[in-house]
Amino acid sequence: MSYIEKIDKNRIPQHIAIIMDGNGRWAKQRGKERTYGHQAGAETVHKIIEDAARLGVKYLTLYTFSTENWNRPQEEVAALMNLLLDSIEEETLMKNNIRFRIIGDIKKLPVEVQEGLSRCIEHTANNTGTCLVLALSYSSRWEMTEAVRQIATLAKTGEISPEQITDEYITAHLTTNFMPDPDLLIRTGGEIRLSNYLLWQCAYSELYFCDTFWPDFDKEEFCKAIYEYQQRERRFGKTSEQIS
């Protein structure tokens, strides 16, 4: 029986975050340039988005480009920006009733990319299905630094007191404040680390790592991750007896 058949359709994670890793190594195995892998990875993105929408995932957050990725070779960064612009398929989003959002330091992106993203966000704003969130020019340390800076400014002007700064208050000042924390975080490509991704939000997320390179990550692999998630007991610091 395939994992597509094994998963419990009534217990799909509300929010799935993915670190899409392995495009470059996938291309290298085939004697191709890294950009070839990124192109193949973009095709996988389209498929997984549709799979998530059909399964009823409410939020799908994809680590698309980190703040550290700006340090990659200029040619690769330029190719990624062009690919990003070409990959925004509004028709697919509208067909699947998907809402589109962005988190990250957007002002660093090329103007034409910012404009394309803004149009897509505006045109899909009334969709009521899965919310697709791309983490672009994003890192947790950047996000938390921005939140601390905002809160410090409010404290300095006397709008809040230090006693008012709670977990919930910090969460409200993060770029992810419009969605719940991830239930499941998936990383492809064989690496076992979070790479500065949703560190605050993943405090109690279930983590799933697989060796499959992102271009080869298909619906069966996606459902396998969900199945593994469904086998786990989420206690959030409590005991099994308290949960039951």
N, C-alpha and C positions, 0 to 999 in steps of 0.2 A: 504493500500500500504506500502510495506517495505521501509526502508531507502535506501536499495540497489537500488531500483527503483526510489526513489525520488531525489537522488542527480543529479546534472548537471554534466555530464561526461566531459563537455567542460570547467569547472571551478574547476578542481581538484587542491588543494594546491600544489605548486611546491615543498615545503619542509615541511615535517611533522616530528616533534620531539615527542617522547613518553617517559614518566616516567612510567615504568612498575611496578606498585606497587600492593601488596596484595598477593604475593605467599605464604608467611608464614602464614598469617591469613586464607587464603583459606585452607591450609593444616590442620591448627589447628581446623577449623570447622568440619573437617572430622576425627579428632582424629589421625592425622598423624604427622610425623616429618616435620620440615620446608623444608628439602631437597626434600620431596615428592612434595611440592608446587613448588619448583624451577624446578623440572623435568617437571611438568605439564605446567609451564610457558614457558619452552623452546619449547614445542610443539606449544604453541600459537604463539611464535615468528616466527616459520617456516610458519604458516598459514598466519599471517599478512604480512610477507615479500612478499609472493606470491600474496596476495590480493593487496598490494600496487603496485607491478609490473604490475599487470593486469589493475589497474586503471590509470596507467601512472604517478604515483608519481615520481618525479625526484630524490628526496633525502629523505631517511627515516633514522632518527637518533634515536637510542635506548639507553637509559640510563641503561647500563648493570651492571656496578659495579663502585661505587663512591670511592673516596679516603678515605672517612669516613667508608666505608664498611670493610676496613682492620681491624677495631676495633671490628668486630663481633667475636663470638667464633671461635677458630682456626679450629675446625672440620667443621663448616659451610663454612668457607672460602675455605678450602681444597676441600670440596664437590663441591662448586661453580666453582672452577678452573677446576676440572675434568669434570664437566658438560659442561663448556665452550669449552673445548677441544673436547669433544664428539659431541657437537652440531654444530660444523662448518661443514656444509654439502655442500661441494664444488659442488657436482653434482646438487643440487637444485639451486645454484647460477648460474651455467653455463646454466642449462636448461632454466632459466628465464632471461638470458642475464643481470644478476645483477653484478655490480661492488662492490667490498668490500673495505672498508677503516676503520681505527681505529683512535680515538682521545683519548688522555690521557697519563698518566705517565707510558708508556708501560714497561719501564725497571724494574718496580717493580713486574711484572708478572713472574711466573715461566718460566724458559728457554724453556721448551717443549711447553708451551702455546705460547710464543713469536714466536717460530719457526713455529708452526702450523698456526698462524695468518699471518705471513710473507709469507708463501707459498700460502695461500688463496688470499692475496692481489696481489701477483705476477701473479698468474694464472688467475685472473679475471680482470686484468688491462685493457684489450682491450674490455671488454664488454661495451655496449653502452646504456643499459637500466637503471633502477633504481640504484642509488648509495646507498648501505646499509652501514651506518656508526654506528659502535658500540662505545659508550663512555665507556671506560674501565680504571679503576683506574683514573677516571676523576672527577674534580670539577672545577667550574668556578673560584674560588679564586686561585686554583693552576694554572690554565691556565693564568689568568690575571697577577699573580705574575711573572710567567715565561716570559710573554710578556714585562712587565715593566723592568725586569732584562736585557733582550736582548736589549731593547731600551736604557736603561741607559748606558750599555756598549758601544753602538754605539755613544752616546752623549759624553761619557768620552774620547773616542779616537778621537773625532772631526769629525766623519763620518757624523753626522747630528747635526743640531742646534735645540734648544727647539722649535723654531718657525715652524719647519718642522713636529712636532708631531701633527697629526690631528686624527680625528676619523678613517679615512681611513687607516692611517699609523698604528694605534693600531690594527685595524681589520686584517691587513696584517701580523701581528706578532702573531695572535692567531692560535691555532691548527686547527680551522675551516675555515682557509683562502681560502680553495679550493671550498667552497660552499656558497650559499646565506643564509641569516638569515631565521629561520623557519617562515613560514606563520602561522602555527597552531601548538600549543603545547598541547598534550593530557596527562592527568594524570589519571590513574585508581586507584581504591582502596579506594576512599572516602576522601583522604587527600587533603587539599587545600593549597599547598605551592610548591615552585620551587626546594627546596632541593639542592641549590648550582649547578643548572644545566643550562648551556647556558644563564647566567644572562645578559651578554653583548649583545648576539645575539637575545634575546627575548624581547628587548626593545619595539618593536611594534608588537610582535606576538599575535595572537588571542589565548586565553587560554580556554581550555575545561577540566572540571573535572567531573568524573563520579564515582559512588559508586561500580561499577563492579570490582571484583578482576581480576587481569591480566589473570589467567588461564581460566576465563570465557569470556574474551573479544574476540568476534568473528567478522566476517565480517559485520554483521548487526550493531553491536556497533561501529565499525570503520566507517561505512558509516553514522551512526547517527552523529558522531563527525564532519565529513566532511559536512554533511547537515547543522548542526548548524553554522559551519564556513561560509557556503555560504549565510546564512541569515543575516550576519553582514556587516556593512559598515566600511571599513577600510579607515580612514581619515589621518592618520600619522600627526596629529596636525593641519590639515586643517579643513575647515568647509564643511558641506554637499554640499553647493552651489559650492564651489571650485572643489569638486570631480566630481560633475555632469556636 
